Amino acid sequence: MLDEQRRLGQDGAVMEGRDIGSAVFPDATLRVLLEAGSGERAARRALERETAELREVERSIARRDELDARNVPPLEPDLEVDTTRKDADAVFELVLAAVRARLEETP
């Protein structure tokens, strides 16, 4: 899978995933970590899954966070954005500004 991901991004790409910036493309031009509080993430996921019960979603997220803390290499983002109580447009603008700044720095 790693080789395929690298092949797909060899000419430049925007990719997301828990290990894209640390394991797949450690030399990426810009690594962005989008975060949100666990309550916010649970509410979003429950909304996506119209039949999901919020408490079960919260437990599932807590379990995954616990496992990830032990099994995923440390993240080394260039930019961390807390998306809690931010809409998609606000997050997009923050990331776009970081991309533009990074591109201006790159010769």
GROMACS elastic network, one bead per residue, 0.5 to 0.9 nm:
[ bonds ]
;  ai    aj funct       b0    kb
    1     4     6  0.51457   500
    1     5     6  0.61995   500
    1     6     6  0.86460   500
    2     5     6  0.51910   500
    2     6     6  0.62436   500
    2     7     6  0.85956   500
    2    23     6  0.84343   500
    2    24     6  0.63125   500
    3     6     6  0.51434   500
    3     7     6  0.60846   500
    3     8     6  0.86478   500
    3    24     6  0.84731   500
    4     8     6  0.61715   500
    4     9     6  0.86893   500
    5     8     6  0.51456   500
    5     9     6  0.63469   500
    5    10     6  0.86018   500
    5    20     6  0.86938   500
    5    24     6  0.71049   500
    5    25     6  0.89977   500
    6     9     6  0.51596   500
    6    10     6  0.58583   500
    6    24     6  0.65449   500
    6    25     6  0.73106   500
    7    10     6  0.52320   500
    7    11     6  0.83458   500
    8    11     6  0.76541   500
    8    12     6  0.83506   500
    8    13     6  0.77305   500
    9    12     6  0.51583   500
    9    13     6  0.50422   500
    9    14     6  0.78681   500
    9    15     6  0.80322   500
    9    25     6  0.86419   500
   10    13     6  0.76402   500
   15    20     6  0.70428   500
   15    21     6  0.88463   500
   16    19     6  0.83850   500
   16    20     6  0.63686   500
   16    21     6  0.84490   500
   17    20     6  0.52691   500
   17    21     6  0.80374   500
   18    21     6  0.77765   500
   18    22     6  0.82983   500
   18    68     6  0.89218   500
   18    72     6  0.77485   500
   18    75     6  0.83457   500
   19    22     6  0.51955   500
   19    23     6  0.53119   500
   19    24     6  0.65409   500
   19    25     6  0.85148   500
   19    72     6  0.72700   500
   19    73     6  0.75202   500
   19    75     6  0.77170   500
   20    23     6  0.57886   500
   20    25     6  0.58113   500
   20    26     6  0.76745   500
   20    31     6  0.86221   500
   21    24     6  0.61061   500
   21    25     6  0.50329   500
   21    26     6  0.51444   500
   21    27     6  0.76628   500
   21    28     6  0.65867   500
   21    30     6  0.84566   500
   21    31     6  0.57472   500
   21    32     6  0.81956   500
   21    75     6  0.74832   500
   21    76     6  0.75293   500
   21    77     6  0.73751   500
   22    25     6  0.63270   500
   22    27     6  0.84525   500
   22    31     6  0.87105   500
   22    73     6  0.70698   500
   22    74     6  0.74992   500
   22    75     6  0.61062   500
   22    76     6  0.67488   500
   22    77     6  0.84598   500
   23    26     6  0.58704   500
   23    73     6  0.79459   500
   24    27     6  0.88787   500
   24    28     6  0.89984   500
   25    28     6  0.52792   500
   26    31     6  0.86139   500
   26    76     6  0.88106   500
   27    30     6  0.84112   500
   27    31     6  0.88916   500
   28    31     6  0.63852   500
   29    99     6  0.86452   500
   29   102     6  0.74736   500
   29   103     6  0.83228   500
   29   106     6  0.86977   500
   30    77     6  0.77164   500
   30    78     6  0.60829   500
   30    79     6  0.77902   500
   30    98     6  0.81618   500
   30    99     6  0.69697   500
   30   102     6  0.71698   500
   31    76     6  0.76063   500
   31    78     6  0.51527   500
   31    79     6  0.65429   500
   31    80     6  0.87119   500
   32    76     6  0.89002   500
   32    77     6  0.53631   500
   32    78     6  0.59769   500
   32    80     6  0.58746   500
   32    81     6  0.75062   500
   32    95     6  0.76249   500
   33    75     6  0.81923   500
   33    76     6  0.86014   500
   33    77     6  0.58280   500
   33    78     6  0.79442   500
   33    79     6  0.62414   500
   33    81     6  0.62262   500
   33    82     6  0.84451   500
   34    79     6  0.84928   500
   34    80     6  0.60332   500
   34    82     6  0.61004   500
   34    83     6  0.65012   500
   34    91     6  0.86441   500
   35    41     6  0.88249   500
   35    80     6  0.72151   500
   35    81     6  0.60107   500
   35    83     6  0.57768   500
   35    84     6  0.74305   500
   36    39     6  0.81713   500
   36    40     6  0.62113   500
   36    41     6  0.61592   500
   36    81     6  0.83245   500
   36    82     6  0.53913   500
   36    83     6  0.51313   500
   36    85     6  0.84095   500
   37    40     6  0.52537   500
   37    41     6  0.62379   500
   37    42     6  0.86452   500
   37    82     6  0.80594   500
   37    83     6  0.82667   500
   37    84     6  0.61353   500
   38    41     6  0.50177   500
   38    42     6  0.60226   500
   38    43     6  0.85438   500
   38    58     6  0.71277   500
   38    61     6  0.71183   500
   38    62     6  0.74741   500
   39    42     6  0.51241   500
   39    43     6  0.61800   500
   39    44     6  0.86401   500
   39    58     6  0.69240   500
   40    43     6  0.51657   500
   40    44     6  0.62178   500
   40    45     6  0.86595   500
   40    83     6  0.89063   500
   40    84     6  0.62697   500
   40    85     6  0.77926   500
   41    44     6  0.51546   500
   41    45     6  0.61675   500
   41    46     6  0.85568   500
   41    57     6  0.89488   500
   41    58     6  0.81533   500
   41    61     6  0.79434   500
   41    84     6  0.82879   500
   42    45     6  0.51608   500
   42    46     6  0.60139   500
   42    47     6  0.84827   500
   42    54     6  0.65077   500
   42    55     6  0.82271   500
   42    56     6  0.88720   500
   42    57     6  0.55908   500
   42    58     6  0.51686   500
   42    59     6  0.87721   500
   42    60     6  0.86917   500
   42    61     6  0.69274   500
   43    46     6  0.51462   500
   43    47     6  0.61261   500
   43    48     6  0.86653   500
   43    54     6  0.65886   500
   43    57     6  0.81066   500
   43    58     6  0.82052   500
   44    47     6  0.51263   500
   44    48     6  0.62972   500
   44    49     6  0.87552   500
   45    49     6  0.62098   500
   45    50     6  0.87158   500
   45    52     6  0.81225   500
   45    54     6  0.84594   500
   45    57     6  0.72019   500
   46    49     6  0.50533   500
   46    50     6  0.61929   500
   46    51     6  0.73912   500
   46    52     6  0.51585   500
   46    53     6  0.65373   500
   46    54     6  0.57659   500
   46    57     6  0.65378   500
   46    58     6  0.89453   500
   47    50     6  0.53641   500
   47    51     6  0.82785   500
   47    52     6  0.77290   500
   47    54     6  0.88359   500
   48    51     6  0.87320   500
   48    52     6  0.84312   500
   49    52     6  0.53717   500
   49    53     6  0.88331   500
   50    53     6  0.85799   500
   52    55     6  0.87595   500
   52    56     6  0.74672   500
   52    57     6  0.69156   500
   53    56     6  0.55244   500
   53    57     6  0.63330   500
   53    58     6  0.87661   500
   54    57     6  0.50845   500
   54    58     6  0.61163   500
   54    59     6  0.86992   500
   55    58     6  0.50378   500
   55    59     6  0.62795   500
   55    60     6  0.86477   500
   56    59     6  0.50968   500
   56    60     6  0.61620   500
   56    61     6  0.86448   500
   57    60     6  0.50197   500
   57    61     6  0.61695   500
   57    62     6  0.85814   500
   58    61     6  0.51971   500
   58    62     6  0.61741   500
   58    63     6  0.86879   500
   59    62     6  0.50890   500
   59    63     6  0.61999   500
   59    64     6  0.86703   500
   60    63     6  0.51885   500
   60    64     6  0.62576   500
   60    65     6  0.86245   500
   61    64     6  0.51167   500
   61    65     6  0.60560   500
   61    66     6  0.85345   500
   62    65     6  0.51233   500
   62    66     6  0.61721   500
   62    67     6  0.87009   500
   63    66     6  0.51406   500
   63    67     6  0.62683   500
   63    68     6  0.85959   500
   64    67     6  0.51008   500
   64    68     6  0.59839   500
   64    69     6  0.85006   500
   65    68     6  0.50626   500
   65    69     6  0.60937   500
   65    70     6  0.88661   500
   66    69     6  0.52551   500
   66    70     6  0.68533   500
   66    71     6  0.89674   500
   67    70     6  0.54179   500
   67    71     6  0.61477   500
   67    72     6  0.82524   500
   68    71     6  0.50515   500
   68    72     6  0.52834   500
   68    73     6  0.86712   500
   69    72     6  0.62402   500
   69    73     6  0.83342   500
   69    74     6  0.83584   500
   70    73     6  0.82258   500
   72    75     6  0.81641   500
   76    79     6  0.88868   500
   77    80     6  0.64715   500
   79    95     6  0.81480   500
   79    98     6  0.76269   500
   81    84     6  0.89539   500
   81    91     6  0.74415   500
   81    94     6  0.78458   500
   81    95     6  0.80876   500
   82    85     6  0.86042   500
   82    86     6  0.80955   500
   82    91     6  0.85732   500
   83    86     6  0.50870   500
   83    87     6  0.74958   500
   83    88     6  0.83190   500
   83    90     6  0.86538   500
   83    91     6  0.65982   500
   84    87     6  0.84819   500
   86    89     6  0.81197   500
   86    90     6  0.61564   500
   86    91     6  0.66371   500
   87    90     6  0.55201   500
   87    91     6  0.65197   500
   87    92     6  0.87387   500
   88    91     6  0.51622   500
   88    92     6  0.60059   500
   88    93     6  0.86326   500
   89    92     6  0.50276   500
   89    93     6  0.62097   500
   89    94     6  0.87573   500
   90    93     6  0.52243   500
   90    94     6  0.64189   500
   90    95     6  0.88264   500
   91    94     6  0.52009   500
   91    95     6  0.62948   500
   91    96     6  0.85262   500
   92    95     6  0.52421   500
   92    96     6  0.59352   500
   92    97     6  0.85251   500
   93    96     6  0.50377   500
   93    97     6  0.60831   500
   93    98     6  0.86423   500
   94    97     6  0.53011   500
   94    98     6  0.64594   500
   94    99     6  0.88488   500
   95    98     6  0.50759   500
   95    99     6  0.62204   500
   95   100     6  0.86703   500
   96    99     6  0.50190   500
   96   100     6  0.61521   500
   96   101     6  0.85565   500
   97   100     6  0.51594   500
   97   101     6  0.61514   500
   97   102     6  0.86083   500
   98   101     6  0.50849   500
   98   102     6  0.61047   500
   98   103     6  0.85671   500
   99   102     6  0.51330   500
   99   103     6  0.61189   500
   99   104     6  0.86309   500
  100   103     6  0.51318   500
  100   104     6  0.62338   500
  100   105     6  0.87608   500
  101   104     6  0.51704   500
  101   105     6  0.64381   500
  101   106     6  0.89085   500
  102   105     6  0.50896   500
  102   106     6  0.63498   500
  103   106     6  0.51128   500
  103   107     6  0.80457   500
  104   107     6  0.75712   500
